[in-house]
Amino acid sequence: MEQADSGAAPEAGLNARRGVSLAAALLMGFFLASRLLGFVRQAAITAVFGVGAEADAWFAAFRLPDTLFTLFAGGALISALIPVYTEFRDADQRERVSELVSGIFNSLAVFMVVAGALGALLAEPLTDLLLPGFDAETRATTVEATRWLMISPLLLGLSAVAKGVLQSERQFLLPALGPVLYNLGTIFGAVFLTDEFGVMGLVWGTLAGALVHMAIQAPRLARVGIRYRVRSGPGDRAVRRVLRLMAPRLLGFAVVQSSFFFVNFLASYIGESSVAALANGWLLLLFPLGVLAIPFAEASLPAFASLWAGGDRQGLSQQYHWALRNVLFLTAPAAAGLIVVATPLIGVLFERRAFDADATALTAAALVFYAVGLVGHAAVEVLARAFFAMQDTRTPVLVAVGSLVVHMLLSWLLSIWMGIGGLALGVSIGALLEAGAMYWLLRRRLPGPEGGFALGTARVGAMAVLAALVVLGLRLATWPGGASSVANAGWLALYVLAGALVYGIGMLLLGAEEARGIRAKVMEWLGRGNGAD
């Protein structure tokens, strides 16, 4: 009997990893599509507005409603909802599941309506407070756009409830498709509406995208067995439990959003275009973070929660180390690559019409120093979800508060010396410290990592640096400079391919498990293709 049990645990772990890998692969595909559309969206916006005053107004206006959504309905809600939902579902308490989801849905809807109305009313004094460096015209544009964008948190918030339920049910397709359609809405506004409506054209397109984002997910709840209860609300014990778990996470997101507001506050004094350049640099950082790290983290949370609910601490330790190892394997070379190809990348993506060479240089300064912290941001995505699975949302918040204090101090001091590059570097140092502290605290709670974790991490870092040096040499020898063109896009593709080959071959020669796994998958797909022929 003991032998059967001992064999079942590794098999269960392998099955969990296969499930997470498949879900992560699906999410990566849609995150990739969403991020690529994000670049199209950004290119459309920068082509119209460059990084001038109107672009500053758009990115500043987007910050307040985005903060409201992120705080109260984004990751904070989902990370608190999934563990409780999983517990009820695994216990086959379907009625309690419906009451829980309905209560969250109703409570969030009421809150978002009230908060959105207040945000619209207070848009002008908040803009004056948070962006004192803007001139009168830019402030007026920011206020008008902010007021209308306050509708979007309600639509996206209701979508987030559906996303949490569907991910708990291991259904990842529609939640992953939503951001793709959301980006398409903003692109539509940028391409077809800005000539007539200016910045407000972006607002109308964004609101249309948010509406579609909700419309494709919410109806699916009935298909997974959720029966809507009109009277369910915060009085339900399970709802209150989710809200209690959400409260510390809410504070954590408030910390993150405070960071964005602080960066914009300082940037508004550095000079015109600084807010837009930092926003563009952050968008580029979000591409590898969203495609390579967040899918693994989101796909892992239901598995983490099930392992913790089943009392398998060793399994949880192995699972989060496995996810962390894969995320570091993917994001370390991406970080090194962004640092050495920042200027070519931005030139190819954005340098056209109103976005000139000076805008490329300014945005590259932000991206290079944001990229320093990419592995820290990526690790936090996985490590924080291990805490959420243990229904501990307090510890990640305390760590985030500490890192915020460090980053704000450093960003302020470094911005005096380095401009917007210093602002971005302060953010990166804070992210690296946050990841290190979270990992240390998890090691104190759960069994140790699988063998070779530290050595594997060192190999990843060394090969990422080597690949970046090869790309840097190639770039210095060949990059022609200039604005976006087919030739420049070809050189950029060559740099990416060269870096990927050096890193991939190097990791295979070093015997990295992740590289062997990717090679095995590629050979399997090739074999299937040959068989089909």
Secondary structure, DSSP 8 states (H G I E B T S, - for coil): -HHHHHHHHHHHHHHHHHHHHHHHHHHHHHHHHHHHHHHHHHHHHHHHHTTSHHHHHHHHHHHHHHHHHHHHTSHHHHHHHHHHHHHHHHTT-HHHHHHHHHHHHHHHHHHHHHHHHHHHHTHHHHHHHH-TTS-HHHHHHHHHHHHHHTTHHHHHHHHHHHHHHHHHTT--HHHHHHHHHHHHHHHHIIIIIHHHHTHHHHHHHHHHHHHHHHHTTTTHHHHTT----TT--TTSHHHHHHHHHHHHHHHHHHHHHHHHHHHHHHHHHH-TTHHHHHHHHHHHHHHHIIIIIHHHHHHHHHHHHHHHHTT-HHHHHHHHHHHHHHHHHHHHHHHHHHHHSHHHHHHHHH-STT--HHHHHHHHHHHHHHHTTHHHHHHHHHHHHHHHHTT--HHHHHHHHHHHHHHHHHHHHHHHHHTHHHHHHHHHHHHHHHHHHHHHHHHHHS----TTHHHHHHHHHHHHHHHHHHHHHHHHHH---SSS-HHHHHHHHHHHHHHHHHHHHHHHHTT-HHHHHHHHHHHHHHHHHHHH-
